Amino acid sequence: MGGLRLVGALFAVLLLVTSVPRYRNRQISRLNLIISWGIALGILVLAAFPDFFDPIFSAFNFNEGGGERLLGVLLFAVVGLFFLVWRQQGYTDTNERAIRQLVEAIGVRTVDIDALQDSLPPEPRLVTVSPAFNEAENVGYVLDDMPRQVLGYNVVSIVVDDCSDDGTAAVAREHGAIAASLPVRRGGGLALRVGYEIALQLGAEIIVTLDADGQHKPEEMDIMIRPIIEDGADYVNGSRLLGVFEKESTIRHMGVHFFSRVVTLLTGQRVTDPSSGYRAARADLLEKVVLEQDQFWTSEILIEALRKHAKVKEVPVTFLTRRGGESKKPKSLRYGWNFAKVIVKTWLR
């Protein structure tokens, strides 16, 4: 016990000594300095005068001998550590949310909405949103295939450049799209939220999302929005399993089937392709849903739409292999693990 008390005292002194310069260098706040000193002084008193804590040990029936009081110290330490971790997690979540909102705001401000008003086609408008990271090789072909009008809706295209270094935004502008640029790479989910915000400010009635790598066929957009116009759907999911898809890895194909069953079980509505990036939604629905995921986001908006009791339909579409370049998705198992976490987090939320 004497050795443990000595180690505890040395740790407490070290904590006292290091916390002051960290506070002076603004590495920790005044509150964290007070907490550090409180912990350090408590450990010092416990090491030097253990009898001082006898009333606390007695209140919890930790008697002398048999290591009971050592067990009590460990228990109190674990509880204290839990509250410190919980407090730190709160700070982390707050900072993460602030960074996310800052990046989103900067991305939206890269587009001068007022200056675009005179060049926009008349209403009603359908706005397409394509998140893109290093897709200069493909995005031009996608935009060239984009229809100018679909079922009476005039089409406006937005490409949100997720801090590419290959000139993706410039290529998008050359091919007639509105291009927003993010200052740092955060993922397709955040890029999508920026695109949604710009689309709403442009007066979109329907917003269609499709990839910038050529996997989705813009000419099938009428299939995507017809249920909204004719059947009163709020959200339409393009499904490769109901339609046609070019060969993909066996693991990814199995993953689509597996996660479709998971989402169906959690939401109570049959979903065949929860990882589809080809989707259409009423603008007023996108104003209501809560979207937080920066990556692996495709299932989040689908589950959120169902949570809002939106009328969701799936339609058959064609999925192609990317036109060129390399996929930005991680390896299949890692992708599956992160995709599963997003599903669970969104459903619990």
N, C-alpha and C positions, 0 to 999 in steps of 0.2 A: 504493500500500500504506500510505503514511503516513497518508492520510486515513481509510482503513478502521480503522487502529489507533487513531486519535483518536476516531472514532465509537464503537468498541468500549469504549475506556476511559471515555468519558462515560456510556455505557449502564451499565457496571459500577458507576460511582460513584452513578448514580441508583438502581440496584438496592440498593446498600448503604444509602443514605440513607433510602429509603422503607420498607425492610423492618423497621427497628427500630421506628418508630412503629406500624406495622401489627401487630407482635407485642405491643407494649404495650397496644394497643387490642383485643387478642384476636381480630384478624381472621385471623391465621395462627398455626399451632402452633409450638412450639419447634423441632420437626424441620424444618418448612418454613423457619424462619428460618436454620437451619444450612445447609440446601440452598441457599437464596438467597445466603448469604454465600460458600459454596463456589463457586458458579457465578460470582459477581461477582469473587472473588479470582482465580479461574482466568483470567477474561477480562482482568483487569488485568495479571497476569503475562505473558500472551500478548501484550498490547499493548506493554508496557514492555520485556520481555526475551524476545522470540520465540525466541532461541537456546536458551533453557531447555528447550524442547520438541523440540529436535533429535533426541534418542534415540527419541522416540515417532514422529516423522515418518520417521526412517530405518528403524524396525522395520516400517513399513507401506510402505516404498519411495516415500514422497513426497519427491522431490528438490527442491532449490532451483531457481528459474527455471521459466518456462513456466506459472506459476500452479498448480503441483501442490500446493504446501503450502496455498494458499488453498482448493483443492478438498478437501484433507484436513480443514481446519478446518470447512468446511461439512458434510462427511460426519459428523464427530464430533458436530457440533451437532445434526444431524438424528437421530442415534442417541440422543443425550441427551434430545432433545425427545420422541422416541418413548417412552422409559421414563417420563418425567414425565407424559405424557398417559395412559399405561397405568396408572400409579399413581393419578392423579386419577380415572380411570374406575372404578377399584376402590372409591375412597371414595364416588363418586357412586352406584354400584350398592348399596353398603352402606347409605347414607343413604336411598335410594329404598325399599329393602326395609324399613327400620325405620319409615319414614313409613307405608308400606302396612300393615304389621302393626299399627301404632298405630291407624290409622283403622278397620281391621277390628275390633280389640278394643273400641274405643269404640262402634262400631255394634252389636256383639253385646250389650254391656252396657246398651244402651238398652232391652232387653227383659228383664223380670224372669222368668226361666224358672221359678223355684221358685213364684212367685205364680200362674203359669198352669196348673200341674199339675192342680189340682182342677177347672178349667173345661174341660180338654181332653176330647174324645170318647174312648171306649175304643179300645184297639188291636184290629186293626191300623190304622195311620194312614198316610195319604197326605198329604204336605205339599206345597202349591204355593208357589213362590217367584216373585215378580214385581218385578224392579227397576223403579224409577219416578223420573222427574225431571219435575217440573211436569206431572203427569197428574191433577190434581184433577178436571178435566173428564171424564175417561174411567174412572178406576179404580173408581168406584162401580158403573158399569154392568157392568164385568168381574166384580167380586165378587158382584153380585146374580145373575149367570148361573152362578156357580160351584156345581156339584152338592155336596150334603152327603155323599153316599156314592157310590162308584164300584166296582163289582164286589166288593163286600164290604169295601172300605177306607173308613174314615171320613176325611173331607177337612178339613184345617186349612190356612188361607191365611195367607201371610206377604207383606207388601209392604215392600220395603226402599227407603226414601226417600233418594235421592241428593242431599241438601241442597237440596230444593225450596224455593221461596219463595211457593208458591201454596196451601199447606195440604194437600198431597197426603197426608201421614201422618194428619192429622186426619180427612179424608174416608175413608181406608182403615179407620180404627178405627170410624167411624160405620157402616160397612157390614160389620162383623164380622170384619175381618182383624186379625192381629197386625202391628203396624207398628214397624219399626226405622228409626232415623234416623241418617244419617252427618253428621259435623260439617262436612265439606268435600266438595265434589263431586269424585269421583275417576273416575266412569264405571260403566257397568253391570256390568262384569266384577267389580270389587271389591264392588259391591252384591250381586251374585250369590253371591260367596263368603261374605259375611256371612249371607245367607239360608240357604245350605247349612249353615253352622255351627249356626245356630239350629234348623234342621229336624232335624239330627242330635241335638241336645240334647233335642228334643221327642219323640224316639223314633220318627222316621219310618222306615218300611220302604221306601217308594218316594217319590221327590222329583220333582215335575213343575215345569218352568219354562215360563212363558208371559208374554207382554208385557202391560203395564198399559194399553196404548193401544187395546185392542179389536181388534187384528189377528188374534188367535187365538180360537177358539171353545171355551170351557170345556166345553161339552156334548160335545165330541169327545174328552174325556179317556179314555173307555173304550177308544177306538181306540189311544190312546197307551200305555196300560199293559197291554193284553191280551197283547202278545208277552212281557212280563215274567212275567205270571202263568201263561200257558198254554204258551209256547214256551221258557222259560228264558233269555230275553234279559236282558242286563245294562244295555243302553242302547238307547233308542228315539229316533230322529230323525224329527220330523214334516216331511214333504216337500211343498212346494207344487206341485212339478213332477209328483209322482205323484198329487196330488189336484186341487184347484181353487184358483185365485187370481184376485183382482180385478186389473184392469189396473194395471201399474206402468210406470215409465219404461223405454224400450227399452234404455238403457245398463245399468240395474240388472238387467234380465232377462238380457241377454247376459252380465253379470258372474256371475250365478248359474250359468249353463251353463259358463262358463269355469273358475270356481273349483271346480266339481264335478269337472271333469276333472283339475284340478291335484291336488286332494286324493285322488282315485281313484288317480292315478299314484303319488303319494308313499306312500300307505298300502297299496296293493294290494287295497283293497276298494272296490267301486262305491258312490259317494256321489252322490246327485242334488241335495242342497240343504244345503251346508255352512254356510250363513249363517242357517239356521232357528233361531229363538229358542224354538220349541216342542219340548221334549224331555222325556223321562222317564228316570230312572235308578234302579237299586238304590242304597240308601243306602250299602251296604258298598263299592260301586265309588267313590263320591264321597269316601270316606275315604282312597282310595289315590291318586287322580290328583293331579298337581301343576298347580295353576292359578296363573298369575302375571299375566296380562294384565288391565289395568283397563278397557281399551276394545277394541272390535273382537274380542270374546272368543269369538264363537259357534263358530268353527272349532277353538279351542284345546281345549275339552273333548272334542270329537269325536275329534280326533287323539290326545289323551291316552288316551281310552278304548280306541282301537285299539292304542295302544302297550302298554297293560296286557293285551292279548289278550282284551279283553272281547267278548262276543257282542253285536254291534251290528246292529240292524235299522232299516229305514226304513218308515214307514207313510204312506199318503196322508191329508192334512189340508187344511182350508180356510184360506186366507190372505185376510183382508179388508184394505181400506184402513183407516187409523186412523179411529176414531170421530169425533174432533175434535181441535182444536189443531194445532200444527206439529210436524213430524218433528224429532228431535234429531240425526239423522244428518247428517254433512257432505255436501258436493257429491259426486256420483257418482265422479268421478275420484279425488278425495282419499280417499274411503271405500275405493275399490278398491285404492289404493296401500297404505294402512295395513292393510287386510285381508290383502293379499298378504304384507306383512312379518310379520304374526302367524303366518300359515301356515308360512312358512319358519323363523322363530325357534322355533316349537313343534316342528317336525319335526327341526330340528338338535339341539334340546335332548334 
